[in-house]
């Protein structure tokens, strides 16, 4: 069965510190992986996606993610967090003939000055 | 600008009442989706449609109904059978079978029970 696990419900980091949000997936075929960000009361915005090729993908707002097939992981990273990065982050798997997209439960990020 | 429009932003339902949430897209996307979001539970799929006049149940379809009479529209009705309808509802759409496939989201509807 397809599923996505985000083990960290909530993370707090200081502004300027580095960030890593974890994502593990279970998927029966070649995974297509996504990270989305959601501000309160808003829809989701795509940060980055991985379909194939280079396992390190760059996204918007200075985010990057690395696909590790051996670990079934797709962790999101940012070298220096800004206060505006405070939001909810969702990892997802699916798409491309898969019909459905499966989302993790999200990680809430708080940024302290 | 192309995008997905959800309305209303806030909606209140009385006991025993059916309510309909609107979702319109002008992206010419084939597939449309409805998700329910509850705190700490992420996004759960209610219904999805890959083509006009066809749709499939997602993981939590009970108490909901949809229609897809036009490519650009995918309204969701929350029926009186849905006993716990308070949630944030998100509509999304995508192209299909394309290497650049990704979900585009509307800005959501917050449904509350009076």
Interface residues (C-beta under 8 A of the other chain):
Chain A: X6 X9 X32 X34 X36 X41 X42 X43 X44 X45 X46 X49 X51 X90 X92 X95 X96 X97 X99 X100 X101 X103 X104 X105 X106
Chain B: X4 X6 X31 X33 X35 X40 X41 X42 X43 X45 X48 X50 X56 X58 X88 X90 X92 X94 X96 X97 X98 X99 X101 X102 X103 X105 X106 X107 X108 X110
